[in-house]
Amino acid sequence: MLYRRFVENRIMEALTDTRVVMLCGPRQSGKTTLAQQVAGTDIPFFTLDDAITLNAAATDPTGFVRGLDRAVIDEIQRVPDLLLAIKTAVDTDPRPGRFLLTGSANLMTLPRVADSLAGRMEIIRLLPLAQAELRGTRTTFLERAFAGDAPTSATPILDTGLLDVVLAGGYPEALTRSAWRRRRDWHLNYVEAILQRDVRDVARIDQLQSMPKLLGVLAAHSGQLVNYSGFGSVLDMNHVTTKRYVGVLEDLFLIRTLQPWYSNALKRLVKSPKLHFLDSGLLASWSRLSPEKLRRDRTRFGPLLETFVVGELLKLESWADDPYTFSHFRDKEGHEVDVVLEDGGGRVVGIEVKASATVSRRDFAGLERLKAACGDRFAQGLVLHDHDRTTPFGSRLAAAPVSTLWS
């Protein structure tokens, strides 16, 4: 089934005034399908997953690009040298919309790539399907949150319904499988393929056989603070190597780290990043968390739900008109906020995630601390939880259903 991807408008707009547009995100998130839709029948399409095309591009990048008026090049990370050839081509002929690229790795972390296309390329992220895309509803959650308006949910999803949504994740191919066991198998095969193939495209890894084990360690710590020494000790790796390997997994869009929020108004802040998997279905499968296990033990649902919410927020931001920065807040006294969003004007929205149906004043302790530190810049603080209605908890604070993210 084809779903409308809300970033398409951003792609079409960028192609009207930018020489190179890069659509990047995880493999199997729908980049190729969307790029083909945008290209139609008028623009040549090349995929570097094809062995013959890959060999031609790798052997002679300049010759491959020479003579192309416009083109879509799929999985560009497989031949990074093509980007240097594209730079030469668009400097010679700077018309907008000449190249639409897709990539399953964050190539902009490579200095020579970032420098080569600076000012010539716009990067647009396509993540797995958001719940809003699955339902065909253009949500206004972020806009309402920053305006200080109470979130609304027309069709709340609760209890086992919410659990099923979180376990499913957002990869289009996985969602075609109705049974959880079949989705789990897809997720596991997906990760194995990435670790076997794509890791080599973005980095030199001496201990490739350790990557699945490292991912397992990270799965056990999703939603927790990053501790490179602790992660590495399980695998007999030093913290420098562990940090580099975690960076590779982040560049491949398997995980995401949120940097700590800081303020001069608060001195005793924890400065460690926070770790999340990018897709809750992938995390559940890698952690062997079946629906039956979670129904028997809801305590393990909390980190999974938090990862789901972070992923949904990142998807909403990917097509938003304004960019937002993501971070987390924690101080030395243990007050925390799972996600801190900040817009270009400095306004702040704090979001805490709870797997329970009941919320108390204690659940707002971190948001209260963040609110005090931000002052007038604090737009709203929300506790998203398993419920069907929004409940105010004081000025600019409220508890709201998780389903407000796609309402």
N, C-alpha and C positions, 0 to 999 in steps of 0.2 A: 504493500500500500504506500502511495506517495503522500507525504505530508507537506503542507506549506511551511517553508523555513523562513522565519521572520528576518533573518539577516540578508535575505535576497535584495531587499530594497537598498540596503547599505552597499552591497556589491554593485548594483546597477548605477547608483549615484557615483561611487568611486570611479567606475570605468569612464565616466564622462569628463573627469578632470585630472586623472592620475595615470601615469604611464604604465605602471605595473601594480596589479592588485594581487595580494597573496591571501588565499583562503586556507587557514591552517587549523588543525585540530586533530583529535585522535583518529586512527584508522577506523573505518566502518562507522563513522559518525554521519556520513551522507555527503561528504565533500565532492566526490566524483559525480554523483547524481546531480547535485545542485550546479556544479560547474558545467556539466553537459546541457542542463536546461538553459543556463544563461547563454552558453555559446550557440545553441541551436544548430542549424545546419550550415551557417555561413562562416563559422570560425573553425579552423583545423584543430583537432583534439589529439594530443599525444599523451600516452601514459608510460611512465618509466617503469611500471610493473611488467611491461611487455619486454621480453628478453632482447628482441631485435632492436627495438627503439632505445632501450637502455644501453646496449653496446654502441650504437651509433652516436648517442649523446655523450657517452663517456670517452669514446675514442677521439672525437673532434667536436668539442662543445661550440667553438666558434662557427664551424661549418654547419652544424645542426641548426643554429639560430639564424645564420645568414640567409637572407631571402624571405624570411617569414614576415609578412605584413602584420598579421595578428595571429595569436595562437593561445590555446589553453594547454598548459603542460602540467600533467598530473604527477604527484609524488616527487616533487622537485628535490627533496632531501636526498634522493638516491644519487644525484649528480650535482653537488653544490657548485662545481665549476661552471655550470650553465648560467649561474647568476652573474658571473663576471662577463660572460658573453652577452647576456641580456642587457647589462649596464651599457656596454659599448653600443649595442643596437639602439637603445632608447635615447642615448646621448646624441647619436647621429640623426635619429628621427624621433623627436620628442612628442609626437602626437599622443593624446591620452587614450587609454584603453587598449594598448597594444598587446599586453600579456596578462592573462589571468592564470595564476599559478595555484596549485594546491600542495600542501605539505603536511605530513603526519609527524613532523618534529619541529621544535622551535629553533629554526636555524639562526635566528637573530641573536642567539647567545654566542655565535661564532663571530669574533671581531671582524674578520675580513669580509664576511657576508654583510654584517650590519653596516660597515663603512661603505661597501660598494654600491648599495642601493639607497643610501640615506637621501631623503628628499625626493626620491623617485618612486617609492613604493608605499602603498597603504596596506596594513595587515588587518584582516578581519577574521575573527575566530568563529569556527563552527563546532559546537560541542554536541554530544548526543542529544536526542530529542528532549525538549522541555515538556513538562506536563501541559503547558499552555498550547504548545504546538500539537501535541497529541489530541487535544480537545478542540483545536481551532479557535481558541479564545485569545485575543490580544490583551494580555493583562496590563493593568496600570499600577501594579503593586509598588514599584520603586517610586514612581511619581507621587503616589499618595503618601508613601512613607516620608519622603522628604518635604512634602507640603504640610505634614503634621496631621493629615486626615486619617481617621480610623479605618483600618482595613476591613474589607467586606468579603463574604464568601457565600455565593448563591447556592452552591451544591457541596456542602462539606463532605469530606471522606474521613471516616472514623475507624478506629479499632482494626479489625482484620482487613478492611478495605484499604486503609492507609498502609498497613504492613505489606499487603500485596503490591501496592504501587511502588513502595521503596525497594522491595526485593527485585522487582522487574527491571529497574534502571531505565536507561534511555537509548541503548544501542538499537537502531532499527531492525537489524537482522535478528537479534535476540528476542525482540518483541513479537516476532512472527511465530515463536514457539510458545504454546500455551502452558505446557507443563514446566514446573520449576526445575525439575531434574534436567530437562532438555536445555533450558536456559543456562543452567549451571555448566553443563558440558560445553555450550558455546563460549561462555565467558572464559573457561579454563583453556580451551583450545586457542582462543583469541590471544590471551596473554602469552601462551607458549610460542605462538607464531611471531609475536612482536619481539620477544626476548631472543628468539633464534635468528631473526632477520634484521629488524630495524635498529637494534642496539649497535650493530656494526656500522650502520650508515652515519651515526651521529657521534660516535666516540670509540676510542681504543680502550677496550675493557680486557684487562689481564685475567680476571677471574669471572669469565662469563658464566661458568657453572654455578656461581654463587648468587646470580641475580634472582632466580626463583626463590631461593631461601631468604634473600634480603626482602623481596616483596612480601613474603609470608610474615616476616618480622614487622614490616610496616603495616600490614593489615591488622595485626594484633594491637597496634598502637595508633590506629586512625582516630582522629579527634583528640589526640594528646600532644603535648609539647615535643618538639624534636630533640632527640638526644643522640647525636652521632656516635659518641663513645659507647653508649649503651646498646645501640643497634648493632654496631660493629663487633662488640665483644662476643655476641652469640655466634658470629661467623669467623672469628679470629682475624678481623680486619681493623686497622687503625682508623681513627676518626676522620683523617684526611681522605683516605680512600672511600670510606663510607659516605662522606659528604658528597664526593664526586659522583659516586654511583647513584645516590639519591637524586642528584641533579639531573643525571641522564634519564631516570624514570620520570622526572617532572618534565623534561624536554620532550618526552614521548607522550605526554598528556595522560599518564596513568595515575599520577598523584598530583597534588597541589599543596604548596605550603603557604600559609598566611603569615605575613610578617607581623611583629608586635606593634600595636598602636602606642604612641608616646605623646606626652604633653609636658611642657615645663611646669604645669600646675601640679603634677604628680611626680614625685621623685622615686618612689619605691615600686617600680614597674618591672615585671618579668620581661626579659629581652629575647627570649627564645621563640623561634617560629612555631607554628602549629601545623600538624600534618593532617591531610585528608586525602582519601582516594577521590578521583574525579567523578566516578560513577558508583552509586550505591549498590546496584545490581552486581557489578564486578566485585566490589568489596564483599558482599554477602556470599557470593560463590567461592571466592578465594578463601574466605573464613569458614566455609562449610556451614553457613547459617541458613538452614532450611526453614520453611514456614512452620513446620511442626516444632522445631527446636525453639523458635522465637515465641510461639504460643505457650510453650511450657515454661520458658524463662524470659520474661520481658526485659530483664535487666540488660540483656545484650542488645536490645533494640535501640537504646539511647545513642550510642556512637554511630550506629548505622543511620538513624534518622538525622543526626547532625550532619553527616556527610551528604545525605540526600538534599538537605536544605542548602548547604553551601553550593552544591552543584547546581541547583535550581537558580540560586541568586546569580551565579556566574553566567548562566545561560541568559537570564533576563538582561544582565549588563551587556552581553555581547551584541544585542540589537538595540540597546537604548540610544536615544539621541545624544545623551551626555555621558562621558566616561566617569566611572567611579573607581576609587581605590578600595581594596579589601585588606583588612587586617583583623587582628584579634586583640582583646584587652585582658590583662591579668596583672594583679599587683601582688606584693609580697604577703599580704594578709589573706590571699585566697579569693578575693573578689574577681570575677571574670565575666566577660561577654564573649560569646562564641564568634560572632562576626561584627565587625565595625565597618560600616560603609561611609565614605566621605566623598562629597561631590567637589566640583571645581571651585565652588565658592566657599568651601570650608565647612559646610553644614554636615552634621554627623547623624547617622541612624545606627542604633545598636540593636542587635538581634540575638536573643538567647533561645535555645531549642530545648524543649522538654518532651520526653516520650509519654508522660502521664497525662491523664485527663484533668487532674487537679493542679491548680497553680496557686501559690500563696505569696504573701508579701516578701518572704525570704528569697524567692526566685528572682526578685528585682534588685537584690543587693548590688550586683555588679553594674547593672544599668543605672542605678542611683549614683554610684561612684563616678561612672562615665559622664552622666548628666551634669554632675557638679563640676567636673573638670572642664567640660565644654562650655558651660554657661549658655549664652544665647545661641551658640552654634549648634546646640543639641536640638535636632528636629523631632525625633521620636525614639522611644525605646519599646521594643516588642518582645514578648515571650511567645513563640510559636509552639503550639502543643496540640495534642490529640483531642480536639473539642469541636463544637459546632457553632460557637458564637464568640463575638468579641466582647471582652470585659475590661472596662477602664480600671486602672490601678493608680490614679493620680494624674497630675499634669504631665502630658506628653508621654505617658506610660500606659500600656495596655497588653492584655493577653489575647491572642487571636488564633484561630484555626490554622494549621499548616496549609490547608487548601486555599487560603487567601493568596498564596503565591501564584496561583493560576486563575484567579477570579477577576 
